[in-house]
Amino acid sequence: MGDEWISASDVEKYGYCPMSWWLSREKDVSSDILRKGSEDHREIGEKLKEVQEKEERSGRLENLILWLAIAASLVSLLGLAFLRTDELLKDIFIILSLIWLLASIFFLYVSESEVFKADRFSMERIILIFAMVATILAVYSFALQLSDDTFARIAQILSLSWLVGASYWLKHSLTLSKEARERRRSLDVMVGEVKYVDVAKKTPPMLVSEKYRLRGRPDYILDIDGDEIPVEVKTGRVPKGPFFSHILQIVAYCLLLEEMNGNPPPYGIVKYSGTEFEVEYDESLKELLTGKLDDMRLSLENEDVHRNHNREGKCRHCSRRELCPETLV
């Protein structure tokens, strides 16, 4: 059987009707329905990209605020250390330094465990903080040998300045977070981190499976509890359950993520206006998809494709009905 590349969107068209899929390959079909759907998808993608960018900027500001606050606290303590000379206090700082250093080593070990793989960034930040504090505390133990009120005042002024800076950037971070939440609410996307968005201005990389010769771009991907969940947005009428063709498409994206990450997503999401459905990704659906891929390649070899239903309503809603030689309407 042939090794032609097949896209996830082609799988969706084939699942709707093989003849519709075939006509989409042979003809450049343009219709108000397709144009409207394309415009809706572009608008959703741009709004989600805005959410992603605002949340990333907010995250960077949060890191800046964290470092400013830590630096302010440590400099303030350093200033206090220069106000007195106390051998016992010096020893306490040395002990604290060793404790924080051991804690950073412990977190380094924990970050390598499978439990924290999904939150590696947070763990690395904790490790860095603990190691830095351990270093500063060690420096304090030597600083306590000195006494300089002038340095203490300078340290307090610096500390206050950094806290003011942290407050300034905190305001910006909160504004960005609020705007991102409002945009999420308007799109009904309140859970998960936006990891991937398909937008025309900045096309994301194609998801590819060499093994199945399958490729595609979901509308977006959410990171939910460490799992990458593909989401496909569908415009038009809202069904009581996901259409078969849409199930095939979201399963195709799940397969692509499994092939690329080595870890299958537990489910994919098909989203309609005002509602969404979780499609569990399991072996039975995976086998169904790979079977459809074989059928599509066989059709390409034989060049023999026909309508697979007797439903007038399906033909009536098909954007390619005017070109179809087997249409029922």
N, C-alpha and C positions, 0 to 999 in steps of 0.2 A: 504494500500500500504506500501511497505517496507520502512525502515528508513536508508538504506545504505548511507554511506557518498559518496559524488560525488565531484570530483575535477573540477576546472575551465578548466583544460586542457582536461579532459574527455568530458566536455560540447563542447569544440571546435571540438574534434574528432567526436562526435555524430552529430554535426551540419554539418560536412563535409560529413559523411556517417555513418549511424548506424552500418553497417557491419564492417567498418574500426575500429570504436570504440570497437566493440565486440571482434574483432581479437586482438586488442591491449591489452585487458584484459586476453585473453586466451594464447597468445603467446608472448614471448620475441623477438620482431622483431628487427633485426639489419640491417641497410642499410647505404649506403654512404650518402644518403640524410639526414637521421636522425642524423648521426654522424656529418656531416657538419653543420647542423642547431644547434646542441648542442655546437659545438666548437665556432660558431659565437656568440651564446648567452653568453657563458662563457667569451669570449673576451670583449663583450660590457659591461657585468656586472662588470668585473674587472676594466675597464676604468672608468666607472661611479662611482665605489667605490673610485677610486683614486681622482676623482673630489670632491666627498663628503668629503673625509678626508682632502684634501688641503683647501677646503673652510671652514671647521670647524677649522682647525689650523689657517687660516688667520683671522677668526672671533675672536678666542681667543687672537691672537696677537693684533688685533684692540682694544680689551678691555684693554689689557695691556698698549698699547700706550695711550689710552684715560686717564687711571688713572695716568700714568707717567706725561702726559702733565698737567693734573689738579693739581697734587701734586706739580709740578714745579712752576706753576703759583701761587698757594696759598703760597708756601714757600717763593717765591720771594716777594709777597705782605707782608708776615709776616716780612721779613727782612726790607722792607721799613718802616713798622709800628714802628720798634724799632729805627728808625733814628729820630723820632720826637715825641713830646708829644703835643697833640692837643685835647682839650675837645670836640670841635665841631666834629672833625673827629671820635672820640670815639662814639659820639651819632649817627653819620651817619652809622657806622658799626653795631651798635645795631639795627637801623631801617632796614638796608639791611638784617641783619640776620633774623628778623621777616618776612620780605617779602619773602625771599627764603624758610623759613619754611612753610609759608602759601602756597606757590607755590607747595611745595612737597606734602602737604595735598591735594591740588586740583588735582594734577596728580594721587595721590592714588585713589581718588574718580573716576576720569575719566577712570583709568585702569580697574575698576570693571564694566564699562558699556559694553554692547554688541559690540559697535563699535570697541573697541580696544582689543577684546578677541584674535584676530589672531596675534596681535603684542604685546603680554603681556611682552615678554622679554625686548623689547626696552623701554616700559613704566616703568618697574621696574628699569631699569638702570637710566632713567631720574629721577625717584623718589629718588633713592639712591644718585645721584649726587647733587640734590637740598638740600637734608637733610644734606649731608656732608658739602656743602658750607655754609649752615646756621650755622652749628656748628663751623666751622672755623672762620666765621665772628664774631660770639659771642666771641670766644677766642681772636680775634684781639682787640676787644673793651677793654679787660682787659690788653692786651699786650701794648697798647698805653700809659699805665701809667708808663711804663719803658723806659729807653733809654740806648741802649747798641750797640755801633758801631761794636764790635767784633761779636756779635750774628748776626748782619745784614750781615756782610761779609760771615759768615759761611752759612747763609741761601741762599745767592746768589750763592755760590759755589755749594751747594746741588742742587739748582734749575737748574743750568747749567748742572750738571752731569746727572740729570734725563732727561733733554731735549736731551742730547747726546744719552742716552739709548733709549729714545723714537724714535729718528731718526734711530738708529741701527735696532730696531725691525720693524720699518716702512718699511725698505728696504726688510726685510724677508717677511713681509706681502704682499707687492706689488709683490714680486717674486712668491709667492704661488698663489695669485690671477691671475697673468698673466698665469701661467701654467694651472690653472683650466679653465680659459677662452679658452685657446688654445685647451685643451682636449674637452671642451664642443663643440667648433666649429667643431672639427673633427667628433664628434658624432651627430652634428646638434641638440644639446640640449641647446638652448640659453636662455630659459625662465624657471623660477621657481627654487626653492631650492630642491635639491635631498634629499628626506626624507627616502627613502627605496630602497635598491638594492638587487636583488637576485643573490648572488655569492656563489660558491661552498665552498670557503675557510671559509667563515663566513656566514652560512645560516641564513637569517633573520627569524623572527617568522612567522608562518603560519597565514594567514587571515582566520578566522573561523566564520561561522554562525550556531549556534545550531538550530535556528528556521528552516532553510532550509536544514540543514545537508550538507552544502556546504563549501568547503575550497579551498585554492589555494595561490599561490605566483605570483604576477605580476612581470614583469621584473624589473620595478622600479616605484616609486611613486614620483610625483613632487608636491611641495607646490606652487600653483599659486594663488595669491591674497587671501590667507587664505583657499583655498580649496585644499584638497588632491586629485590629479588627477592620476589614474592608467594609466600606459603606457605599452603596449605589443608590442615587436619588432618582426617583421616577416621577415625572410630571403627568398630568392628565387625570383620568378617573381613578378613584381610590377603591381597590377591591377589598373583599372581606378577608382575603388571605393573599399572600404573594403569588403572582402569576408563575406558571411553570417556567416560562422563558427567563424570567427574572431570577428565579432560583438557580437555574443553570449558570447564569452570568455571575452571580455572587459566589457560587461554588468554584467557578473558574478563577476568580480572584483569590479565593482561599487556597486553591491548589498552587497558584503562583507564589503566594507568600510562604507556603510550606516548602516549596522547592528552593526559594531564595534564602529563607531563614533557617531551614532545617527544623522548624518548629511549627506544627499546624495550628492555625487559629481555631479556637473552639467553635466559633460561629462567624457568620457575616450578617450584615444588616441591609435589608431592602427598605428604603424609606420612601413613603408616599406623603402627600400633603396631609398633615395632621396626625399621621400614624406611621408606625414602623414595625417590621417583623424581623425577628432573629431567626436565621436559617442555620440550624446546627450542621456543622461540617463533620461528616462521618464517612466511613468506608463505602457505605451503600450509595451515597450521593457522589462520591468520588468515582466509583465504578460507572455510575450512570453518565457522568460527564465524559469520562474517557471513551465510553461506548459511543456517545454522540460525536466525539471527535473522529472516531474511526468511520462512522457513517458519513460524516461530512467529507472526509478525504476520499471515500469510496465514490461519493457523488461527483466529486471533482474529477476523478479518473474516468468515470463512465459518462459524465455529462448528461445524466438522466435524473431530473429532479421534478417532483410533483407536489401539489398541494396535499397536505396530510389530514385534512379535516372537512367537515360538511356543515360548517357554521357560517351562516350569512353575516352574523354580527362581527365575526372575526375579520371577514373580508371587508366589511363596511368600515372598520377602524384601521385598516391597513393603508399605509401611506403609498403603497405601490400597486394598489388595486387597478389603477387606470392602465397600467402596463401588463397586468397579469393575464395570460391566456386562459387561466383556469378559475377566474374570479366567479363568485356566486352572486354578485350584485352588479 
